Amino acid sequence: MNELIIAIDGPSGAGKSTLSKLLAQQLNYVHLDTGAMYRCVAFAAMEQGIDPDDQERLGTLAQQLKIELVHTLSGDRVLLDGSDVSTAIRTPEVSLLTSRVSAAPQVRKALVALQRRLGEAGGVVLEGRDIGTVVFPQAQVKFFLSATAAERGQRRYAELVAKGVTVSLQQTISEVVARDLADSEREHAPLLQADDAVVIDSTNLNIDQVLTAMVEVVKLRRQELK
């Protein structure tokens, strides 16, 4: 049996990045952080002063950037044109800009092509907002992670504070709500739940509980495909 393509979708702050990394480790699969790819484009656009509504320039930028997702002993790192931007792309400013930049069809076309090349052989866990509906609709396992906006805002706030970033809890929750709205209403590849996705609401679950549930789903799917 060929190795599986596992798609994990859901809104910002639902735990996709953390759980996709843990699931990939558990299965000895490659983790492809597609959200980090879009953040790289947003970060580069911000650095170069590109108007987030200038879709043509954003599309050209996305095609020119060299984005690498590297696994190291100290964790996964994101390289942009050879520079480590793992921390720089996680600021609130980049988070909000990413939603606007990722709405550009030219950007999505460039990055979806890259994601498909990296994941087509299987043995991968990909996370984002349209992996199971647009990037890999043929994925054998699809998850849709959710949680209330308040809970996701609280998690994001704790994450930023732990990194030494000074933020307001209410502002962070408001940004999560704004990101949800932008992701759901954008014209190209909006946040959607695949019809055949397994939905997990993590509002009242910890990471270990969600991971256990996901591993069980993968085991069952493997048995079905034998």
N, C-alpha and C positions, 0 to 999 in steps of 0.2 A: 504493500500500500504506500502510495506517495505521501509525503508529509503534508500536513494541513495548512491552509491559509486561514488564520483566525482574525476576524475583524471586530474591533471594539469601538463602538460609537457612543456618543452622549454629549450633554452640554458641558460647558466649562466648569471645572471644579468637582466633577462627579467621581474623580479618582482614576480616570482612564490611564494617565501616564504611569502612576504608581503600580496599578494592577497589571498593566500590559507588560511592564518590566518584570514583575514578580512571576507572572504566568509564563513569560518567555524563559525565565531562569528555571522554573519548575519543569518545563517541557524540553529544556535545552534547545530552544528555538531562538531565532534572531528577532530582536525587538526593533521595529521601525517606527520611530516617533515622528509621525507625519505633521503633528502640530508644531514641532520644533522647526520643521522645514519652512512652514508659513511664517513662523516668528522670525526666522532668518531674513526672509524677504522684507518683512515689516521693519526689522532693525536696520537693514541696509538702506531701505528707502528713507528712514528717519535720519540716518547718518549722512545721506547724500542730499537731503532736502527735497526729495521727490514728493510732489503732491499726491496724497493717497487716492485722489479721484482721477489721476492721470493714468488710465488703464494701459495705454500703449507703452509708456515708459516703465511701468511696473512689470508688464509682460516681458519686455526686453531685459530688464534687470533680473527677473527670475530665471531666464534662459542663460544668462551670463554667469550667475553665481555658482561657485563650487561649494556644495553643501555635503558634509560628511558626518555620519553618525558613527562614532567610534566607541567600542567597548574596551574599557581599561580595568585594571585591578581595583582602582579607586572609584569606579562607576562609569556610567555612560557619559561621553562628552560630545558636544556639538561643535563642529569646526566650520567656520565660514571663511572661505578663501584662505584656509590655512591657520586662521586665528581661532582660539577657543572662546566661544561666545555663550557657553553653557549658562552662565549667570546673567549676562547682559541681556539675553532675550526673554528673561522671566520677570521684568519689571512691569508694574501696572500700566505704564505708558505704552509699552510694546504690546501688552495683552489687548488693550483697546484698539490699537492701530491694526493689529493682526486681523481682527474681524473685518475691517474695511478693506485691507489689502487682499485678503483671501476671497473677497467677493468678486474680484476682477477675473473675468473668464480666461484672460491670457495667462494670468498667474496660475490659476487652477490647471489649465491645460499643460503647462510646463511641469508642474510638480506632480500631477497625476501620472504623467508619462514616466517620470523618474520613479515614483512609487511602484508602478506596475513592473518596471524593469527589475527593481530590487526584490519584489515579492513573488513574482510569477512562478518561481520554482517550488514554492511552498516552504514549510518549516519556518514560518514567520508569524509574528503577532504584530498587527498594525492597529494604531488607534487614531481616531480623529472624529469628524462629524459626518462624513459621508463615505466611509470606507466600505461598509456593507451595502450601500445603495448605489454608489457611483464608481469608486475605484476598483473594488473587487466584489461585484454582485454575485459572483460564483463562489465566494468564500464558503468553505464547508461548515464553519462555525462562526456565528455572528452573535455578538452581545450588544445590548444597549443599556449602559449604566446611567442611572438617574439618582437624584436626591433633591430635596427642596432647595430653593435659592438661598434661604437663610442658612441652612446647613453648609452648603457649598461656599458661601461667603465667609462663614466662620472658619472653615478649613483653610481657605485661601489667606485669610487674615493671620491665622496662626503660623502658616508657612512663611509669610513675608516677615512677620515679627521675629521669627526664629533666625531669619537671614539678616536681621538688623535694619530692616526697612521700616521707617516710621509711617504708619498708615492708620486710618480710622476704620473701625469695624463697620460702621454704618455706610461709609463711603465704599468700602470693599464689597459689601452686599449689593449696594446700588450698581456698582460696576458689573457684578455678576448678572444682575437683572438686565442691564443694558446690553451686555454681550449676548445673552439669551435671545433678546429681541432682534438684534442685528443678525445673528446666526440663523434664526428661524425665518426671517422675512427677506433675506437676500435673494436676488433673482436666480443666481447661478449656484447650483448644488447647496441648497439650504440644509440645515440640520433636520434630518429625517430618520425615523425609525424603520428599519427594514421589516417587511411583513413576517419574515422567518427568523427574526432576532429573538434571542432569549433576553427578556427584560429583568434587570436586577435593580431594585430600589435600595440604595445603600444608606439612606437617611439614618436608620437605626441599626446599622451593621458596621462592624469594624473591618479592617482590611483583611484579616485572616479569614473571617467568615465569608466574605465575598470571594476571596481567592479559592477557598475550599469548594464553594458552589460552582465556580467556573471550571475548576479541574474536573469535577464530576461530570459536567456537561461535555467536556472534551473527551473523557473516557467513554461515555455513552456513544458519542458520535463516531469514535474510532471503531467501536464494536459494530455499529450499524454499517460501516463502510467496508468491513472485512469481507 
